């Protein structure tokens, strides 16, 4: 038997509407070219994107895996993980 433990830091993030990345009216995210402060902010926004993906996975995947790729930044330019 193996015991696994984990810890995490909780960060307050701005709220996003559910499935915001699926909205064609949402703005594109430019490729990252900033410094450390901008990188930290972008990471926080990427964590929010992943939280949204996990919390709404059933709805997001109803039309297939392309929507998951939108959240992961491997398709399209709306995810904060893009670039």
Secondary structure, DSSP 8 states (H G I E B T S, - for coil): -----------------TTGGG-TTS---------HHHHHHHHHHHHHHHHHHHHTHHHHGGG-THHHHHHHTSSSS-STT--
